[in-house]
Amino acid sequence: MSEQRKSPVRVLAYADSAICSGAESFFAGTVAGVAGDPAFDLEFAAPAANAELTALLENAAGRPAAADVPVQPLPLAALHLLDPRRRRAAGAALAGLDPDVVLLNLPSAEYGSTPLALGGLRNTPIVGLVHITGSMRELGFRLGRIRAHIARRLLGRLDRACVLSRAAARRFPQLWGSRDPDPAVIRMPRPGLAPVDRGEARRNLGLEAAGPLVGIGGRVTALQKGHDTLVAASRLIVRRRPEVGFVVAGEGRDRAAIERMVDRRGLSANWHFVGQVSPIADFLSAVDAIAIPSRFEGLPLIALEALEVGLPGIASAVDGLNDVWPPEWLVGPDDPEALAEGLLEVLGAGRDVNAAPLAEGRRLMEGRVTDDPSADVRAVLAGAVGGA
């Protein structure tokens, strides 16, 4: 930020998600940090149609929304950016606001990009907080080529990008042609969790299983989180160790489909769906190993939380997981055989054997977490205004 600047930087935080998941919670935490810094004067825009998101941001900003903007539907997200009615409604909602910089929540490359399509903001620096950087085409989404083309045209107008992993920082300019050749890798909030008694945690979740449990946590969206890969792996695991159970924490649109998949394979007795869990320490303390078989990610909070409480497990070698997860516990995505073998090894190993990888994971995590998770974004916002 320019040393000559005396007045606070006016920031408009913009989020138009139709859902409220980990990306929105992380964005809200960032908003709270910016709003609490006297160097900034923050207001936010969000869709009243998403009451949960609006309330989350209102609590973070300490003030009501400055604008009610149209929600961006999640299915075929990029195609909705072409709707002139949505663009006109968003432009009208923002009329009269005059920020120095926009902080834009981008859960993915195509999702949240509406301000980049508005002519009225062409002269205002826009900083994007990008959670997942992969291309819809390479990730196997419907109409992925068209959606990636639309997203690339818009993200080319992004002035600065904040990403969650070193891999994302390398790939983002290549994939999306952003004006920012060197995206900022921002740190995640330190989880600050402690394990609780295993038996108590299981009772809290209604789990009567006495045998070892493998957990998978987060939104139940199989294409991203790989719940289907774990189902396939669980069949291989149960053949060798019938007493192993599997616990799903979280809700999502694919829960019913995963339950049917489990039932068709005759595994219903081994699987437990416990829904949203709070505090998350109950879930992480109830299970003996974590599975994170994601096909794509930013940097999932569940990985940091598992390392914090000392929970071993197997994760996919994708995106931000490569930054923090113990290398010997990484396998390729879409590989149920490798996932099954890895989980069996972790479950069969003693505490001492698992201690070394956990220590390495915690060491890696230390470089990716902070007690002030908005500090990195605040530095980028100040630089965007000051021309740094």
C-alpha positions in Angstrom: 0.0 0.0 0.0 1.2 3.5 -0.8 2.8 5.1 2.3 1.0 8.4 1.3 -2.4 6.9 1.6 -4.2 8.1 4.8 -7.8 6.9 4.3 -8.8 3.2 4.7 -8.9 1.1 1.5 -12.5 0.5 0.5 -13.0 -3.2 -0.1 -16.1 -4.8 -1.6 -16.2 -8.6 -0.7 -18.4 -10.3 -3.2 -19.8 -13.9 -3.0 -22.8 -15.2 -4.9 -22.8 -19.0 -4.1 -26.0 -20.9 -4.0 -24.6 -23.1 -1.3 -22.6 -22.6 2.0 -19.7 -25.0 2.3 -16.1 -24.9 3.3 -15.1 -22.4 0.6 -17.7 -19.9 1.9 -16.7 -20.5 5.5 -13.1 -19.8 4.7 -14.1 -16.7 2.7 -16.1 -15.5 5.7 -13.1 -15.9 8.0 -11.0 -13.8 5.6 -13.7 -11.2 5.4 -13.7 -11.0 9.2 -10.0 -10.4 9.3 -10.1 -7.7 6.7 -13.1 -6.0 8.4 -11.2 -6.0 11.7 -8.2 -4.2 10.2 -8.5 -0.4 10.5 -6.5 0.0 7.2 -9.6 -1.3 5.4 -13.2 -0.3 5.2 -15.1 -3.4 4.1 -18.6 -3.9 2.9 -20.0 -7.0 1.2 -22.4 -8.1 -1.5 -24.2 -11.5 -1.3 -27.5 -13.0 -2.5 -30.4 -12.7 0.0 -31.6 -15.9 -1.6 -28.8 -17.7 0.2 -29.7 -16.7 3.7 -27.0 -18.8 5.4 -24.2 -17.2 3.3 -25.6 -13.7 3.9 -25.8 -14.3 7.6 -22.3 -15.7 7.7 -20.9 -12.7 5.9 -22.9 -10.2 8.0 -21.5 -11.7 11.1 -18.0 -11.6 9.7 -18.2 -8.0 8.4 -20.1 -6.6 11.4 -22.6 -4.9 9.1 -25.5 -5.7 6.8 -25.0 -6.5 3.1 -24.4 -3.5 0.9 -26.0 -5.2 -2.0 -28.3 -8.1 -2.7 -26.8 -9.8 -5.8 -28.3 -12.6 -7.9 -27.2 -16.1 -6.8 -25.2 -18.2 -9.3 -26.7 -21.6 -9.7 -24.2 -24.5 -9.2 -25.1 -26.9 -12.0 -23.4 -25.8 -15.3 -22.2 -22.8 -13.4 -20.3 -21.0 -16.2 -23.3 -21.1 -18.5 -25.2 -18.8 -16.1 -22.5 -16.2 -16.5 -23.7 -15.7 -20.1 -27.2 -14.7 -18.9 -27.6 -11.0 -19.6 -30.4 -10.7 -17.0 -28.1 -11.9 -14.3 -25.4 -9.5 -15.4 -27.8 -6.6 -15.5 -29.2 -7.5 -12.0 -25.7 -7.7 -10.6 -24.7 -4.4 -12.1 -27.8 -2.7 -10.8 -27.2 -4.1 -7.3 -23.7 -2.7 -7.3 -24.6 0.7 -8.7 -23.5 3.4 -6.4 -20.8 1.4 -4.7 -17.3 2.7 -5.3 -14.7 0.3 -3.9 -11.0 0.7 -4.3 -10.7 -3.1 -4.7 -13.0 -6.1 -5.0 -12.3 -9.3 -3.1 -14.0 -12.0 -5.0 -14.9 -15.5 -3.7 -14.1 -18.1 -6.4 -14.9 -21.6 -5.1 -13.8 -22.8 -8.5 -12.6 -21.2 -11.7 -16.1 -20.8 -13.1 -18.1 -20.3 -9.9 -18.3 -16.8 -8.5 -17.0 -14.9 -11.6 -20.0 -12.6 -12.2 -18.2 -9.3 -11.3 -15.5 -10.1 -13.9 -18.3 -9.9 -16.5 -19.5 -6.5 -15.4 -18.4 -3.4 -17.4 -18.9 -1.1 -14.4 -16.0 -2.7 -12.5 -13.5 -2.7 -15.4 -11.4 0.0 -13.8 -11.5 -1.5 -10.3 -8.8 -4.0 -9.3 -10.3 -7.4 -8.6 -8.5 -9.9 -6.3 -9.9 -13.5 -6.5 -9.7 -16.0 -3.6 -9.6 -19.2 -5.7 -10.3 -22.4 -3.9 -10.1 -25.0 -6.7 -8.1 -24.1 -9.8 -8.6 -27.1 -12.1 -10.3 -26.9 -15.5 -13.9 -28.1 -15.8 -12.7 -29.9 -19.0 -9.9 -31.8 -17.3 -12.0 -32.6 -14.3 -14.7 -34.4 -16.4 -17.6 -32.0 -16.0 -20.5 -31.9 -18.5 -19.8 -29.4 -21.3 -16.4 -28.9 -19.7 -14.7 -27.5 -22.9 -17.4 -24.7 -23.2 -17.4 -24.0 -19.5 -13.6 -23.8 -19.4 -13.6 -21.4 -22.4 -16.1 -19.1 -20.6 -14.1 -19.2 -17.4 -10.8 -18.4 -19.2 -12.3 -15.3 -20.8 -13.4 -14.0 -17.5 -10.4 -14.9 -15.4 -8.2 -13.2 -17.8 -9.6 -10.0 -16.3 -8.5 -10.9 -12.7 -5.8 -8.6 -11.4 -4.5 -10.8 -8.6 -5.2 -14.4 -7.6 -4.9 -15.9 -4.1 -4.6 -19.7 -4.2 -4.3 -22.5 -1.6 -1.3 -24.5 -2.8 2.0 -24.3 -4.6 0.7 -26.5 -7.4 -2.2 -24.1 -7.9 0.2 -21.2 -8.1 2.1 -22.9 -10.8 -0.9 -23.9 -12.9 -3.3 -21.0 -12.5 -1.6 -18.6 -14.9 -1.2 -21.4 -17.5 -4.7 -22.6 -17.3 -6.6 -19.3 -17.0 -4.4 -16.6 -18.5 -4.8 -14.3 -15.5 -3.0 -10.9 -15.5 -1.3 -12.2 -12.4 1.8 -14.2 -13.4 2.6 -15.1 -9.8 -0.4 -15.9 -7.7 -0.1 -15.6 -3.9 -0.2 -18.9 -2.0 -2.2 -18.0 1.1 -2.1 -19.9 4.4 -5.0 -21.7 6.0 -6.3 -21.1 9.6 -4.7 -23.3 12.2 -7.3 -25.9 13.2 -6.7 -25.7 16.9 -8.3 -29.0 17.7 -7.6 -31.6 20.4 -8.7 -35.2 20.3 -11.3 -36.5 22.7 -11.8 -39.9 24.3 -12.4 -42.5 21.6 -15.3 -44.3 23.4 -17.0 -41.0 24.2 -16.7 -39.8 20.7 -18.2 -42.9 19.3 -21.1 -42.7 21.7 -21.7 -39.1 20.7 -22.0 -40.2 17.1 -24.2 -43.2 17.9 -21.6 -45.6 16.8 -21.8 -49.0 18.5 -19.0 -50.6 16.4 -16.2 -52.0 18.5 -13.8 -52.6 15.5 -11.6 -50.2 13.6 -13.3 -47.4 11.7 -12.2 -45.5 8.6 -13.7 -42.0 8.2 -14.4 -39.8 5.3 -15.5 -36.2 6.0 -16.7 -33.2 4.0 -19.5 -32.4 1.5 -20.9 -35.7 0.0 -20.1 -34.9 -3.7 -18.6 -38.0 -5.2 -17.1 -36.5 -8.3 -14.9 -34.2 -6.2 -14.5 -36.0 -2.8 -14.2 -39.6 -4.2 -16.7 -41.3 -1.9 -17.3 -43.8 -4.7 -13.6 -44.7 -4.7 -13.8 -45.4 -1.0 -16.8 -47.6 -1.5 -14.9 -49.7 -4.1 -11.9 -49.8 -1.7 -14.0 -50.8 1.2 -15.1 -54.0 -0.6 -11.5 -55.0 -0.9 -10.8 -54.1 2.7 -13.8 -56.0 4.1 -12.8 -59.2 2.2 -9.6 -59.3 4.3 -10.8 -57.6 7.5 -14.6 -58.0 7.8 -14.6 -56.1 11.2 -13.6 -52.8 9.6 -16.3 -50.1 9.4 -16.6 -46.9 7.4 -18.0 -43.6 8.7 -19.3 -40.7 6.5 -19.4 -37.3 8.2 -21.2 -34.6 6.2 -24.2 -34.1 3.9 -24.5 -33.5 0.2 -26.4 -34.2 -3.0 -24.8 -37.6 -3.5 -25.5 -39.1 -0.1 -28.4 -41.2 -1.3 -26.4 -42.4 -4.3 -23.5 -43.5 -2.1 -25.9 -45.2 0.2 -27.4 -47.2 -2.7 -23.9 -48.0 -4.0 -23.0 -49.4 -0.5 -26.2 -51.4 -0.4 -25.7 -52.9 -3.8 -22.3 -54.2 -2.7 -23.7 -55.8 0.4 -21.7 -53.5 2.7 -24.5 -51.7 4.6 -23.5 -53.3 7.9 -20.1 -51.8 7.5 -21.0 -48.3 6.6 -22.4 -45.5 8.9 -23.7 -42.2 7.7 -23.6 -39.7 10.7 -24.5 -36.5 8.8 -23.0 -33.1 9.9 -20.8 -33.5 13.0 -20.0 -30.7 15.4 -17.6 -30.5 17.0 -15.5 -32.2 14.2 -13.1 -33.5 16.9 -15.8 -36.1 17.8 -15.6 -37.6 14.3 -11.8 -37.4 14.1 -11.5 -39.1 17.5 -14.0 -41.8 16.8 -12.3 -43.2 13.7 -8.9 -44.9 13.5 -7.9 -43.7 10.0 -9.0 -41.0 7.6 -9.6 -41.4 3.9 -9.3 -38.4 1.6 -9.7 -39.9 -1.9 -10.5 -36.6 -3.6 -10.1 -36.2 -7.4 -9.5 -32.4 -7.0 -9.2 -30.0 -4.1 -7.8 -26.7 -2.9 -6.5 -27.6 0.5 -9.2 -29.5 2.4 -9.5 -28.4 6.0 -10.2 -32.0 7.0 -6.6 -32.9 6.1 -5.3 -30.2 8.5 -7.7 -31.2 11.2 -6.7 -34.9 11.0 -3.0 -34.0 11.2 -3.7 -31.7 14.2 -5.4 -34.5 16.2 -2.8 -37.1 15.1 -5.1 -39.2 12.9 -3.3 -41.3 10.2 -4.8 -42.1 6.8 -4.5 -42.2 3.1 -5.1 -39.2 0.7 -5.0 -38.6 -3.0 -1.9 -37.0 -4.4 -3.7 -34.0 -5.8 -3.5 -30.2 -5.4 -2.9 -28.9 -1.9 -2.9 -32.4 -0.4 0.6 -32.7 -1.9 1.7 -29.7 0.2 0.8 -31.2 3.6 0.0 -34.9 3.6 2.8 -37.4 4.5 4.3 -38.6 1.1 4.1 -42.3 2.1 0.4 -41.9 2.7 -0.4 -40.5 -0.7 -1.9 -42.6 -3.6 -3.2 -41.7 -7.0 -6.9 -40.6 -7.3 -9.4 -43.1 -8.7 -7.3 -46.0 -7.5 -9.4 -48.1 -5.0 -6.8 -50.9 -4.9 -4.0 -48.5 -3.8 -6.4 -46.8 -1.3 -7.4 -50.1 0.2 -3.8 -51.3 0.5 -2.8 -48.0 2.1 -5.6 -48.1 4.6 -5.0 -51.7 5.6 -1.3 -50.8 6.2 -2.2 -47.8 8.4 -4.8 -49.8 10.3 -2.4 -52.7 10.8 0.5 -50.5 11.9 1.0 -49.6 15.5 1.0 -46.1 17.0 4.8 -46.0 16.8 4.9 -46.9 13.1 2.4 -44.2 12.2 4.1 -41.6 14.4 6.9 -40.8 11.9 4.6 -40.0 9.0 2.3 -38.0 11.3 5.3 -35.9 12.5 6.3 -35.2 8.9 2.7 -34.2 8.0 2.6 -31.8 11.0 6.0 -30.3 9.9 4.6 -29.8 6.4 1.4 -28.3 7.8 3.2 -25.7 9.8 4.3 -24.0 6.6 0.7 -23.8 5.4 -1.2 -22.6 8.5 -1.4 -19.4 10.4 -3.1 -17.9 13.5 -4.1 -14.9 11.3 -5.6 -16.4 8.1 -6.5 -13.1 6.6 -3.0 -11.6 6.8 -1.9 -12.9 3.4 -5.0 -11.7 1.6 -4.8 -8.3 3.3 -1.3 -7.9 1.9 -2.5 -8.7 -1.6 -5.4 -6.3 -1.3 -3.1 -3.5 -0.2 -0.7 -4.3 -3.0 -3.5 -4.3 -5.6 -4.5 -0.8 -4.6 -1.0 0.5 -4.1 0.3 -0.9 -7.4 2.7 -3.2 -5.6 
